[in-house]
Amino acid sequence: MFDVHENFVGPSVDVSIETGLYGGLDGGAFLEVGKEYLVFAYRSAITEPWYAGYCDRTAPIQDEQAAHDLRLLRERKDSHD
């Protein structure tokens, strides 16, 4: 279960996100309890709950790429408000 601190698209409430749907072959088991992440998750007919995989841009919030993505997302959100 994730606590959603800031949302750009999708649910703005706490949400469950599944990882490792293919027995870990998708690298899904990369999230650590207690760390903050910028999560890029999706939902489809196959993955009814939200899903995030290792190949997505999901990363610890301290990661340089995640910080860059977060700035861009905030800029985009501000321009649409």
Summary of the structure (lengths in Angstrom):
residues: 81
radius of gyration: 13.0
end to end distance: 28.2
largest distance: 40.8
contacts: 182
relative contact order: 0.18
helix: 21%
strand: 14%
